[in-house]
């Protein structure tokens, strides 16, 4: 009994001492750390925002009807502390965590490239803007900050994958809960 309490205390201390509040999620076969979810419904999409140093994942849920990449960004913006600006369908700035107004100087040396993926690992440049890119259940959108005028963009989004320790702690927590129910 004391051993379980000690393990539980260690798990709580490790989780609460973590700087990141992101939750590891198995999103249709790919693990991703999701900062927060926006919306409700049975359809899900992920957007990855990659600042070049740190990368963040955000989830979007909806029930029916056609949704676009812009709907995803609007919902994530409204639901939490990510902010973005756009002009005429072009994304200007994204601010989150300690990053603010990256991309404000514009083309050709400071801009955001828009990508899509089917699995969060293999990204390709979007053939359309985010206002016309239709989402589907399990869609991945990605924005990566660029600091060169290279085309195609040189920097692809890096999906924020939870570290193995985080997944192990989740497993340990599940075992502890299962053990408590038996006791």
N, CA, C and O atoms as a DFTB+ gen file, in Angstrom:
732 C
 N C O
     1  1       0.815      -1.191       0.000
     2  2       0.000       0.000       0.000
     3  2       0.858       1.254       0.000
     4  3       0.574       2.191      -0.747
     5  1       1.901       1.294       0.822
     6  2       2.761       2.468       0.859
     7  2       3.513       2.645      -0.445
     8  3       3.746       3.773      -0.879
     9  1       3.900       1.530      -1.080
    10  2       4.617       1.602      -2.351
    11  2       3.749       2.280      -3.405
    12  3       4.235       3.115      -4.167
    13  1       2.469       1.925      -3.453
    14  2       1.550       2.556      -4.421
    15  2       1.434       4.051      -4.153
    16  3       1.431       4.853      -5.087
    17  1       1.340       4.426      -2.889
    18  2       1.243       5.850      -2.558
    19  2       2.506       6.591      -2.982
    20  3       2.428       7.715      -3.480
    21  1       3.667       5.971      -2.788
    22  2       4.926       6.587      -3.186
    23  2       4.989       6.757      -4.705
    24  3       5.366       7.817      -5.204
    25  1       4.616       5.706      -5.428
    26  2       4.600       5.781      -6.898
    27  2       3.629       6.872      -7.344
    28  3       3.957       7.664      -8.227
    29  1       2.456       6.923      -6.755
    30  2       1.472       7.949      -7.099
    31  2       1.997       9.350      -6.855
    32  3       1.796      10.247      -7.673
    33  1       2.673       9.539      -5.722
    34  2       3.251      10.840      -5.413
    35  2       4.326      11.222      -6.430
    36  3       4.387      12.373      -6.863
    37  1       5.164      10.276      -6.808
    38  2       6.204      10.541      -7.810
    39  2       5.580      10.934      -9.139
    40  3       6.027      11.888      -9.777
    41  1       4.556      10.212      -9.561
    42  2       3.889      10.526     -10.829
    43  2       3.299      11.933     -10.784
    44  3       3.461      12.701     -11.732
    45  1       2.622      12.273      -9.701
    46  2       2.021      13.611      -9.571
    47  2       3.090      14.687      -9.604
    48  3       2.917      15.705     -10.275
    49  1       4.198      14.484      -8.891
    50  2       5.271      15.476      -8.882
    51  2       5.890      15.661     -10.253
    52  3       6.158      16.790     -10.664
    53  1       6.120      14.569     -10.966
    54  2       6.710      14.675     -12.304
    55  2       5.767      15.392     -13.249
    56  3       6.194      16.253     -14.019
    57  1       4.501      15.050     -13.199
    58  2       3.531      15.677     -14.105
    59  2       3.368      17.159     -13.785
    60  3       3.343      17.982     -14.699
    61  1       3.257      17.515     -12.505
    62  2       3.049      18.922     -12.165
    63  2       4.300      19.754     -12.335
    64  3       4.205      20.974     -12.471
    65  1       5.479      19.132     -12.331
    66  2       6.706      19.907     -12.525
    67  2       7.015      20.120     -14.000
    68  3       7.927      20.873     -14.342
    69  1       6.274      19.473     -14.857
    70  2       6.508      19.614     -16.289
    71  2       6.127      21.013     -16.748
    72  3       5.093      21.546     -16.343
    73  1       6.966      21.608     -17.595
    74  2       6.696      22.959     -18.102
    75  2       5.574      22.946     -19.131
    76  3       4.841      23.927     -19.263
    77  1       5.437      21.864     -19.848
    78  2       4.452      21.777     -20.919
    79  2       3.126      21.260     -20.383
    80  3       3.101      20.306     -19.606
    81  1       2.039      21.874     -20.788
    82  2       0.718      21.413     -20.418
    83  2       0.085      20.594     -21.526
    84  3      -1.078      20.206     -21.422
    85  1       0.831      20.329     -22.579
    86  2       0.311      19.574     -23.706
    87  2      -0.040      18.155     -23.283
    88  3       0.595      17.578     -22.400
    89  1      -1.063      17.604     -23.929
    90  2      -1.517      16.255     -23.643
    91  2      -1.138      15.340     -24.799
    92  3      -1.468      15.637     -25.947
    93  1      -0.447      14.226     -24.521
    94  2      -0.148      13.271     -25.588
    95  2      -1.438      12.619     -26.090
    96  3      -2.249      12.151     -25.291
    97  1      -1.626      12.587     -27.408
    98  2      -2.819      12.021     -28.020
    99  2      -2.381      11.116     -29.164
   100  3      -1.511      11.481     -29.955
   101  1      -2.986       9.937     -29.250
   102  2      -2.768       9.075     -30.414
   103  2      -3.802       9.495     -31.450
   104  3      -4.958       9.077     -31.395
   105  1      -3.374      10.319     -32.387
   106  2      -4.268      10.888     -33.399
   107  2      -4.208      10.032     -34.657
   108  3      -3.335      10.215     -35.506
   109  1      -5.136       9.104     -34.765
   110  2      -5.246       8.225     -35.929
   111  2      -3.917       7.549     -36.267
   112  3      -3.522       7.479     -37.430
   113  1      -3.232       7.052     -35.228
   114  2      -2.003       6.290     -35.430
   115  2      -0.709       7.055     -35.234
   116  3       0.362       6.449     -35.260
   117  1      -0.769       8.369     -35.038
   118  2       0.439       9.165     -34.809
   119  2       0.323       9.866     -33.463
   120  3      -0.659      10.557     -33.192
   121  1       1.342       9.682     -32.618
   122  2       1.348      10.386     -31.330
   123  2       1.701      11.848     -31.557
   124  3       2.638      12.166     -32.288
   125  1       0.941      12.730     -30.923
   126  2       1.182      14.165     -31.014
   127  2       0.833      14.802     -29.665
   128  3      -0.120      14.390     -29.004
   129  1       1.605      15.799     -29.269
   130  2       1.278      16.566     -28.066
   131  2       0.335      17.695     -28.475
   132  3       0.688      18.550     -29.287
   133  1      -0.853      17.687     -27.911
   134  2      -1.868      18.689     -28.236
   135  2      -1.958      19.688     -27.086
   136  3      -2.237      19.315     -25.946
   137  1      -1.720      20.951     -27.395
   138  2      -1.794      22.016     -26.392
   139  2      -3.219      22.161     -25.865
   140  3      -3.431      22.211     -24.653
   141  1      -4.199      22.229     -26.772
   142  2      -5.601      22.266     -26.386
   143  2      -6.455      21.983     -27.620
   144  3      -5.985      22.058     -28.755
   145  1      -7.725      21.656     -27.366
   146  2      -8.698      21.382     -28.416
   147  2      -9.686      22.530     -28.510
   148  3     -10.007      23.167     -27.507
   149  1     -10.169      22.793     -29.724
   150  2     -11.207      23.793     -29.976
   151  2     -12.383      23.090     -30.650
   152  3     -12.191      22.213     -31.493
   153  1     -13.581      23.475     -30.278
   154  2     -14.770      22.919     -30.898
   155  2     -15.188      21.586     -30.293
   156  3     -14.532      21.048     -29.401
   157  1     -16.310      21.069     -30.811
   158  2     -16.830      19.775     -30.393
   159  2     -17.329      19.043     -31.618
   160  3     -17.671      19.662     -32.626
   161  1     -17.370      17.732     -31.531
   162  2     -17.907      16.937     -32.626
   163  2     -17.115      15.677     -32.857
   164  3     -16.129      15.412     -32.168
   165  1     -17.550      14.898     -33.833
   166  2     -16.932      13.603     -34.101
   167  2     -15.789      13.687     -35.112
   168  3     -14.981      12.762     -35.193
   169  1     -15.703      14.762     -35.878
   170  2     -14.584      14.947     -36.815
   171  2     -13.454      15.683     -36.108
   172  3     -13.694      16.572     -35.291
   173  1     -12.204      15.301     -36.433
   174  2     -11.049      15.906     -35.779
   175  2      -9.980      16.268     -36.808
   176  3      -9.791      15.573     -37.807
   177  1      -9.290      17.367     -36.541
   178  2      -8.135      17.773     -37.342
   179  2      -7.085      18.339     -36.396
   180  3      -7.406      18.819     -35.308
   181  1      -5.847      18.279     -36.816
   182  2      -4.734      18.823     -36.042
   183  2      -4.049      19.891     -36.885
   184  3      -3.891      19.735     -38.096
   185  1      -3.646      20.974     -36.235
   186  2      -2.772      21.951     -36.882
   187  2      -1.489      22.015     -36.070
   188  3      -1.513      22.109     -34.843
   189  1      -0.366      21.960     -36.782
   190  2       0.956      22.058     -36.172
   191  2       1.510      23.438     -36.503
   192  3       1.552      23.838     -37.667
   193  1       1.931      24.158     -35.474
   194  2       2.550      25.473     -35.653
   195  2       4.016      25.318     -35.280
   196  3       4.341      25.042     -34.126
   197  1       4.903      25.497     -36.258
   198  2       6.333      25.281     -36.051
   199  2       7.059      26.614     -36.179
   200  3       7.113      27.207     -37.257
   201  1       7.617      27.073     -35.063
   202  2       8.326      28.348     -35.030
   203  2       9.786      28.211     -35.420
   204  3      10.527      29.193     -35.379
   205  1      10.213      27.017     -35.797
   206  2      11.594      26.806     -36.193
   207  2      12.446      26.284     -35.054
   208  3      13.426      25.576     -35.285
   209  1      12.087      26.622     -33.837
   210  2      12.779      26.115     -32.649
   211  2      11.842      25.176     -31.904
   212  3      12.212      24.044     -31.593
   213  1      10.646      25.635     -31.621
   214  2       9.627      24.839     -30.950
   215  2       8.424      24.679     -31.864
   216  3       8.131      25.532     -32.702
   217  1       7.739      23.560     -31.675
   218  2       6.575      23.223     -32.473
   219  2       5.427      22.863     -31.537
   220  3       5.638      22.228     -30.504
   221  1       4.214      23.270     -31.900
   222  2       3.045      23.049     -31.056
   223  2       1.909      22.458     -31.890
   224  3       1.730      22.815     -33.054
   225  1       1.140      21.546     -31.277
   226  2      -0.021      20.964     -31.931
   227  2      -1.306      21.436     -31.269
   228  3      -1.365      21.591     -30.050
   229  1      -2.330      21.664     -32.077
   230  2      -3.636      22.095     -31.585
   231  2      -4.697      21.264     -32.295
   232  3      -4.567      20.956     -33.480
   233  1      -5.743      20.905     -31.565
   234  2      -6.802      20.089     -32.141
   235  2      -8.055      20.890     -32.426
   236  3      -8.326      21.903     -31.782
   237  1      -8.817      20.418     -33.403
   238  2     -10.070      21.056     -33.799
   239  2     -11.096      19.955     -34.034
   240  3     -10.806      18.965     -34.706
   241  1     -12.307      20.128     -33.476
   242  2     -13.391      19.154     -33.631
   243  2     -14.621      19.852     -34.193
   244  3     -14.892      21.011     -33.878
   245  1     -15.365      19.126     -35.033
   246  2     -16.615      19.648     -35.570
   247  2     -17.497      18.460     -35.945
   248  3     -17.009      17.342     -36.106
   249  1     -18.794      18.710     -36.081
   250  2     -19.714      17.621     -36.399
   251  2     -19.983      17.491     -37.887
   252  3     -19.517      16.541     -38.516
   253  1     -20.717      18.416     -38.454
   254  2     -21.118      18.273     -39.848
   255  2     -20.774      19.527     -40.635
   256  3     -20.404      20.560     -40.077
   257  1     -20.906      19.404     -41.929
   258  2     -20.663      20.543     -42.797
   259  2     -19.207      20.640     -43.219
   260  3     -18.321      20.036     -42.614
   261  1     -18.984      21.404     -44.259
   262  2     -17.634      21.597     -44.779
   263  2     -16.892      22.595     -43.906
   264  3     -17.402      23.668     -43.584
   265  1     -15.688      22.221     -43.533
   266  2     -14.821      23.102     -42.748
   267  2     -13.515      23.294     -43.503
   268  3     -13.091      22.433     -44.273
   269  1     -12.888      24.436     -43.268
   270  2     -11.669      24.804     -43.981
   271  2     -10.535      25.058     -42.982
   272  3     -10.765      25.172     -41.778
   273  1      -9.322      25.144     -43.499
   274  2      -8.169      25.436     -42.667
   275  2      -8.334      26.729     -41.893
   276  3      -7.869      26.833     -40.758
   277  1      -8.981      27.705     -42.481
   278  2      -9.226      28.979     -41.788
   279  2     -10.193      28.784     -40.624
   280  3     -10.024      29.413     -39.579
   281  1     -11.204      27.928     -40.781
   282  2     -12.117      27.629     -39.674
   283  2     -11.343      27.025     -38.503
   284  3     -11.585      27.369     -37.347
   285  1     -10.423      26.135     -38.807
   286  2      -9.584      25.524     -37.784
   287  2      -8.787      26.594     -37.046
   288  3      -8.788      26.628     -35.816
   289  1      -8.108      27.466     -37.784
   290  2      -7.290      28.515     -37.163
   291  2      -8.155      29.479     -36.351
   292  3      -7.767      29.892     -35.258
   293  1      -9.335      29.842     -36.886
   294  2     -10.231      30.745     -36.150
   295  2     -10.666      30.120     -34.825
   296  3     -10.687      30.795     -33.796
   297  1     -11.014      28.827     -34.851
   298  2     -11.479      28.142     -33.641
   299  2     -10.357      28.016     -32.609
   300  3     -10.584      28.241     -31.421
   301  1      -9.154      27.659     -33.051
   302  2      -8.016      27.528     -32.134
   303  2      -7.664      28.896     -31.547
   304  3      -7.354      29.002     -30.360
   305  1      -7.711      29.930     -32.366
   306  2      -7.458      31.297     -31.900
   307  2      -8.473      31.680     -30.820
   308  3      -8.099      32.217     -29.778
   309  1      -9.767      31.404     -31.072
   310  2     -10.819      31.801     -30.133
   311  2     -10.811      30.978     -28.841
   312  3     -11.251      31.463     -27.799
   313  1     -10.313      29.736     -28.902
   314  2     -10.411      28.833     -27.751
   315  2      -9.277      28.962     -26.743
   316  3      -9.400      28.467     -25.623
   317  1      -8.181      29.610     -27.110
   318  2      -7.043      29.635     -26.199
   319  2      -6.101      30.783     -26.467
   320  3      -6.495      31.831     -26.978
   321  1      -4.843      30.565     -26.112
   322  2      -3.880      31.663     -26.164
   323  2      -3.080      31.756     -27.456
   324  3      -2.167      32.577     -27.541
   325  1      -3.384      30.953     -28.454
   326  2      -2.777      31.147     -29.775
   327  2      -3.519      32.291     -30.459
   328  3      -4.749      32.339     -30.441
   329  1      -2.774      33.204     -31.057
   330  2      -3.362      34.312     -31.816
   331  2      -2.736      34.344     -33.194
   332  3      -1.554      34.046     -33.360
   333  1      -3.541      34.710     -34.183
   334  2      -2.992      34.883     -35.521
   335  2      -3.689      36.041     -36.211
   336  3      -4.805      36.424     -35.860
   337  1      -2.994      36.593     -37.211
   338  2      -3.590      37.632     -38.049
   339  2      -3.400      37.231     -39.493
   340  3      -2.452      36.531     -39.847
   341  1      -4.328      37.693     -40.325
   342  2      -4.232      37.433     -41.757
   343  2      -4.802      38.616     -42.517
   344  3      -5.636      39.368     -42.014
   345  1      -4.330      38.752     -43.731
   346  2      -4.812      39.798     -44.610
   347  2      -5.057      39.185     -45.980
   348  3      -4.140      38.640     -46.595
   349  1      -6.287      39.273     -46.456
   350  2      -6.608      38.790     -47.789
   351  2      -6.274      37.325     -48.014
   352  3      -5.871      36.946     -49.114
   353  1      -6.433      36.500     -46.994
   354  2      -6.158      35.072     -47.126
   355  2      -4.709      34.687     -46.890
   356  3      -4.371      33.504     -46.947
   357  1      -3.844      35.662     -46.625
   358  2      -2.437      35.370     -46.324
   359  2      -2.208      35.521     -44.831
   360  3      -2.555      36.547     -44.245
   361  1      -1.628      34.508     -44.218
   362  2      -1.348      34.545     -42.794
   363  2      -0.153      35.451     -42.547
   364  3       0.901      35.278     -43.159
   365  1      -0.317      36.417     -41.652
   366  2       0.754      37.375     -41.348
   367  2       1.544      36.977     -40.108
   368  3       2.765      36.834     -40.163
   369  1       0.846      36.798     -38.995
   370  2       1.524      36.537     -37.731
   371  2       0.851      35.398     -36.982
   372  3      -0.350      35.163     -37.121
   373  1       1.644      34.702     -36.192
   374  2       1.137      33.728     -35.233
   375  2       1.883      33.981     -33.935
   376  3       3.109      34.100     -33.923
   377  1       1.139      34.061     -32.852
   378  2       1.737      34.253     -31.531
   379  2       1.268      33.144     -30.609
   380  3       0.078      32.838     -30.539
   381  1       2.226      32.541     -29.895
   382  2       1.896      31.535     -28.897
   383  2       3.096      31.330     -27.989
   384  3       4.242      31.428     -28.428
   385  1       2.828      31.047     -26.728
   386  2       3.865      30.798     -25.742
   387  2       4.801      32.009     -25.718
   388  3       4.334      33.129     -25.511
   389  1       6.076      31.821     -25.918
   390  2       7.006      32.955     -25.880
   391  2       7.247      33.545     -27.266
   392  3       8.042      34.475     -27.407
   393  1       6.582      33.024     -28.282
   394  2       6.766      33.509     -29.656
   395  2       5.675      34.521     -29.982
   396  3       4.498      34.293     -29.705
   397  1       6.076      35.633     -30.571
   398  2       5.109      36.671     -30.858
   399  2       5.440      37.375     -32.165
   400  3       6.576      37.785     -32.401
   401  1       4.424      37.504     -33.007
   402  2       4.505      38.247     -34.249
   403  2       5.601      37.780     -35.197
   404  3       6.108      38.568     -35.996
   405  1       5.964      36.526     -35.116
   406  2       6.915      35.979     -36.082
   407  2       6.227      35.971     -37.440
   408  3       5.082      35.532     -37.551
   409  1       6.897      36.440     -38.448
   410  2       6.322      36.515     -39.778
   411  2       5.834      37.907     -40.127
   412  3       5.307      38.112     -41.220
   413  1       5.993      38.859     -39.238
   414  2       5.428      40.180     -39.465
   415  2       6.160      40.982     -40.536
   416  3       5.595      41.924     -41.091
   417  1       7.424      40.620     -40.840
   418  2       8.176      41.395     -41.829
   419  2       7.871      40.980     -43.260
   420  3       8.174      41.720     -44.196
   421  1       7.287      39.828     -43.441
   422  2       6.804      39.406     -44.752
   423  2       7.859      38.880     -45.704
   424  3       9.052      38.831     -45.404
   425  1       7.367      38.497     -46.848
   426  2       8.174      37.936     -47.923
   427  2       9.242      38.935     -48.311
   428  3       8.949      40.130     -48.304
   429  1      10.446      38.543     -48.644
   430  2      10.905      37.167     -48.872
   431  2      11.680      36.562     -47.714
   432  3      12.135      35.424     -47.834
   433  1      11.856      37.263     -46.596
   434  2      12.735      36.713     -45.565
   435  2      12.041      36.409     -44.245
   436  3      12.719      36.044     -43.284
   437  1      10.740      36.540     -44.155
   438  2      10.052      36.307     -42.890
   439  2       8.585      36.028     -43.194
   440  3       7.786      36.956     -43.315
   441  1       8.226      34.738     -43.318
   442  2       6.867      34.404     -43.727
   443  2       6.489      33.016     -43.220
   444  3       7.338      32.263     -42.743
   445  1       5.207      32.692     -43.331
   446  2       4.674      31.402     -42.919
   447  2       4.322      30.568     -44.140
   448  3       3.604      31.035     -45.025
   449  1       4.820      29.340     -44.195
   450  2       4.474      28.407     -45.272
   451  2       3.397      27.457     -44.762
   452  3       3.418      27.034     -43.606
   453  1       2.455      27.131     -45.645
   454  2       1.299      26.299     -45.291
   455  2       1.476      24.911     -45.886
   456  3       1.761      24.764     -47.074
   457  1       1.304      23.890     -45.043
   458  2       1.501      22.503     -45.457
   459  2       0.292      21.660     -45.067
   460  3      -0.506      22.048     -44.214
   461  1       0.173      20.497     -45.712
   462  2      -0.823      19.497     -45.339
   463  2      -0.137      18.145     -45.243
   464  3       0.942      17.933     -45.796
   465  1      -0.790      17.232     -44.526
   466  2      -0.240      15.891     -44.347
   467  2      -1.383      14.924     -44.098
   468  3      -2.452      15.320     -43.635
   469  1      -1.156      13.666     -44.405
   470  2      -2.148      12.642     -44.091
   471  2      -1.796      11.909     -42.799
   472  3      -2.630      11.194     -42.244
   473  1      -0.548      12.087     -42.313
   474  2      -0.120      11.332     -41.137
   475  2       0.677      12.147     -40.114
   476  3       1.085      11.596     -39.091
   477  1       0.909      13.431     -40.355
   478  2       1.665      14.256     -39.424
   479  2       3.166      14.068     -39.519
   480  3       3.915      14.691     -38.766
   481  1       3.614      13.224     -40.428
   482  2       5.045      12.978     -40.595
   483  2       5.544      13.393     -41.977
   484  3       6.648      13.921     -42.110
   485  1       4.743      13.157     -42.986
   486  2       5.113      13.478     -44.371
   487  2       4.302      14.680     -44.834
   488  3       3.105      14.575     -45.101
   489  1       4.974      15.824     -44.924
   490  2       4.307      17.085     -45.238
   491  2       4.556      17.481     -46.683
   492  3       5.617      17.207     -47.244
   493  1       3.557      18.131     -47.278
   494  2       3.732      18.732     -48.596
   495  2       3.102      20.110     -48.598
   496  3       2.147      20.373     -47.868
   497  1       3.651      20.988     -49.432
   498  2       3.083      22.332     -49.490
   499  2       1.644      22.248     -49.981
   500  3       1.312      21.466     -50.871
   501  1       0.809      23.072     -49.378
   502  2      -0.597      23.077     -49.757
   503  2      -0.740      23.721     -51.119
   504  3      -0.122      24.749     -51.394
   505  1      -1.539      23.132     -51.955
   506  2      -1.778      23.692     -53.281
   507  2      -2.793      24.822     -53.265
   508  3      -3.008      25.481     -54.283
   509  1      -3.417      25.051     -52.118
   510  2      -4.430      26.109     -51.986
   511  2      -4.190      26.864     -50.685
   512  3      -3.454      26.396     -49.816
   513  1      -4.809      28.022     -50.554
   514  2      -4.719      28.785     -49.321
   515  2      -5.576      28.183     -48.226
   516  3      -6.439      27.347     -48.498
   517  1      -5.347      28.598     -47.000
   518  2      -6.070      27.987     -45.891
   519  2      -7.549      28.342     -45.869
   520  3      -8.328      27.651     -45.212
   521  1      -7.963      29.401     -46.568
   522  2      -9.381      29.754     -46.633
   523  2     -10.165      28.814     -47.543
   524  3     -11.387      28.719     -47.425
   525  1      -9.475      28.117     -48.450
   526  2     -10.161      27.208     -49.380
   527  2      -9.742      25.749     -49.222
   528  3     -10.243      24.893     -49.952
   529  1      -8.843      25.441     -48.293
   530  2      -8.401      24.072     -48.070
   531  2      -9.459      23.352     -47.226
   532  3      -9.642      23.680     -46.053
   533  1     -10.162      22.366     -47.820
   534  2     -11.199      21.620     -47.110
   535  2     -10.588      20.608     -46.151
   536  3      -9.678      19.859     -46.505
   537  1     -11.107      20.605     -44.935
   538  2     -10.679      19.629     -43.945
   539  2     -11.512      18.366     -44.069
   540  3     -12.650      18.401     -44.538
   541  1     -10.942      17.262     -43.651
   542  2     -11.683      16.019     -43.500
   543  2     -11.301      15.432     -42.155
   544  3     -10.332      15.865     -41.530
   545  1     -12.070      14.439     -41.710
   546  2     -11.741      13.807     -40.444
   547  2     -10.325      13.248     -40.525
   548  3      -9.986      12.559     -41.486
   549  1      -9.510      13.534     -39.541
   550  2      -8.099      13.130     -39.411
   551  2      -7.150      13.969     -40.265
   552  3      -6.031      13.540     -40.546
   553  1      -7.586      15.161     -40.681
   554  2      -6.724      16.074     -41.440
   555  2      -5.575      16.597     -40.577
   556  3      -5.704      16.729     -39.360
   557  1      -4.453      16.890     -41.231
   558  2      -3.305      17.560     -40.612
   559  2      -2.999      18.799     -41.423
   560  3      -2.796      18.708     -42.633
   561  1      -2.961      19.960     -40.778
   562  2      -2.479      21.186     -41.392
   563  2      -1.210      21.595     -40.649
   564  3      -1.044      21.261     -39.476
   565  1      -0.337      22.298     -41.309
   566  2       0.889      22.732     -40.658
   567  2       1.346      24.086     -41.166
   568  3       1.233      24.394     -42.353
   569  1       1.861      24.881     -40.258
   570  2       2.448      26.182     -40.581
   571  2       3.884      26.161     -40.081
   572  3       4.130      25.836     -38.919
   573  1       4.826      26.500     -40.937
   574  2       6.233      26.541     -40.552
   575  2       6.801      27.906     -40.897
   576  3       6.644      28.396     -42.015
   577  1       7.459      28.509     -39.928
   578  2       8.064      29.818     -40.116
   579  2       9.273      29.697     -41.038
   580  3      10.120      28.825     -40.843
   581  1       9.353      30.570     -42.042
   582  2      10.436      30.550     -43.024
   583  2      11.255      31.835     -42.908
   584  3      10.711      32.915     -42.677
   585  1      12.549      31.699     -43.069
   586  2      13.421      32.882     -43.024
   587  2      14.275      33.004     -44.283
   588  3      15.285      33.707     -44.288
   589  1      13.866      32.316     -45.349
   590  2      14.545      32.448     -46.642
   591  2      13.486      32.573     -47.723
   592  3      12.300      32.351     -47.477
   593  1      13.924      32.928     -48.915
   594  2      12.975      33.030     -50.025
   595  2      12.957      31.760     -50.869
   596  3      12.568      31.799     -52.035
   597  1      13.374      30.642     -50.294
   598  2      13.420      29.382     -51.029
   599  2      12.015      28.868     -51.333
   600  3      11.102      28.981     -50.515
   601  1      11.866      28.300     -52.530
   602  2      10.631      27.603     -52.877
   603  2      10.996      26.295     -53.533
   604  3      11.799      26.312     -54.465
   605  1      10.470      25.174     -53.120
   606  2       9.517      25.067     -52.030
   607  2      10.150      25.443     -50.702
   608  3      11.374      25.484     -50.583
   609  1       9.324      25.715     -49.710
   610  2       9.853      26.161     -48.419
   611  2      10.879      25.182     -47.847
   612  3      10.727      23.964     -47.946
   613  1      11.911      25.741     -47.254
   614  2      13.009      24.925     -46.756
   615  2      12.691      24.239     -45.433
   616  3      13.255      23.186     -45.137
   617  1      11.806      24.810     -44.643
   618  2      11.528      24.298     -43.305
   619  2      10.138      23.669     -43.269
   620  3       9.133      24.364     -43.421
   621  1      10.081      22.339     -43.066
   622  2       8.801      21.637     -42.937
   623  2       8.367      21.637     -41.472
   624  3       9.210      21.736     -40.581
   625  1       7.063      21.527     -41.212
   626  2       6.616      21.452     -39.826
   627  2       7.138      20.195     -39.136
   628  3       7.197      19.125     -39.742
   629  1       7.513      20.330     -37.881
   630  2       7.896      19.193     -37.048
   631  2       6.750      18.933     -36.069
   632  3       6.447      19.774     -35.223
   633  1       6.120      17.770     -36.190
   634  2       5.022      17.417     -35.310
   635  2       5.541      17.222     -33.890
   636  3       6.489      16.463     -33.686
   637  1       4.939      17.892     -32.898
   638  2       5.394      17.733     -31.513
   639  2       5.014      16.354     -30.973
   640  3       3.865      16.110     -30.602
   641  1       5.989      15.469     -30.939
   642  2       5.792      14.095     -30.494
   643  2       6.097      14.016     -28.998
   644  3       7.114      14.547     -28.553
   645  1       5.233      13.365     -28.214
   646  2       5.531      13.242     -26.790
   647  2       6.771      12.391     -26.562
   648  3       7.007      11.410     -27.268
   649  1       7.549      12.774     -25.579
   650  2       8.742      12.007     -25.262
   651  2       8.329      10.675     -24.649
   652  3       7.250      10.574     -24.065
   653  1       9.180       9.642     -24.774
   654  2       8.828       8.327     -24.242
   655  2       8.493       8.344     -22.751
   656  3       7.662       7.558     -22.297
   657  1       9.128       9.227     -21.989
   658  2       8.850       9.297     -20.553
   659  2       7.394       9.687     -20.320
   660  3       6.745       9.142     -19.426
   661  1       6.873      10.623     -21.113
   662  2       5.489      11.047     -20.960
   663  2       4.542       9.884     -21.212
   664  3       3.594       9.674     -20.455
   665  1       4.797       9.126     -22.280
   666  2       3.942       7.982     -22.594
   667  2       4.058       6.931     -21.482
   668  3       3.057       6.332     -21.089
   669  1       5.269       6.709     -20.980
   670  2       5.464       5.750     -19.892
   671  2       4.705       6.179     -18.637
   672  3       4.108       5.349     -17.952
   673  1       4.732       7.492     -18.338
   674  2       3.996       7.986     -17.169
   675  2       2.492       7.803     -17.329
   676  3       1.797       7.484     -16.364
   677  1       1.991       8.001     -18.536
   678  2       0.568       7.762     -18.771
   679  2       0.234       6.290     -18.535
   680  3      -0.785       5.967     -17.924
   681  1       1.105       5.401     -19.025
   682  2       0.902       3.968     -18.816
   683  2       0.958       3.616     -17.340
   684  3       0.135       2.836     -16.859
   685  1       1.913       4.177     -16.618
   686  2       2.048       3.933     -15.190
   687  2       0.819       4.435     -14.444
   688  3       0.326       3.773     -13.531
   689  1       0.336       5.585     -14.828
   690  2      -0.875       6.123     -14.207
   691  2      -2.069       5.205     -14.425
   692  3      -2.868       4.990     -13.513
   693  1      -2.190       4.662     -15.639
   694  2      -3.268       3.712     -15.932
   695  2      -3.155       2.460     -15.083
   696  3      -4.160       1.953     -14.585
   697  1      -1.933       1.955     -14.914
   698  2      -1.730       0.779     -14.063
   699  2      -2.099       1.067     -12.613
   700  3      -2.720       0.242     -11.942
   701  1      -1.711       2.244     -12.140
   702  2      -2.050       2.629     -10.761
   703  2      -3.566       2.715     -10.564
   704  3      -4.093       2.258      -9.550
   705  1      -4.256       3.299     -11.533
   706  2      -5.711       3.387     -11.429
   707  2      -6.339       2.005     -11.450
   708  3      -7.275       1.731     -10.699
   709  1      -5.823       1.129     -12.316
   710  2      -6.351      -0.239     -12.375
   711  2      -6.090      -0.958     -11.061
   712  3      -6.947      -1.699     -10.582
   713  1      -4.903      -0.746     -10.465
   714  2      -4.569      -1.367      -9.187
   715  2      -5.450      -0.875      -8.058
   716  3      -5.813      -1.647      -7.170
   717  1      -5.797       0.398      -8.083
   718  2      -6.652       0.966      -7.033
   719  2      -8.058       0.395      -7.100
   720  3      -8.701       0.205      -6.067
   721  1      -8.539       0.120      -8.299
   722  2      -9.897      -0.415      -8.451
   723  2      -9.986      -1.840      -7.909
   724  3     -11.018      -2.257      -7.384
   725  1      -8.876      -2.582      -8.047
   726  2      -8.859      -3.960      -7.542
   727  2      -8.778      -4.002      -6.023
   728  3      -9.275      -4.939      -5.397
   729  1      -8.154      -2.992      -5.432
   730  2      -7.936      -2.990      -3.974
   731  2      -9.197      -2.695      -3.194
   732  3      -9.168      -2.661      -1.963
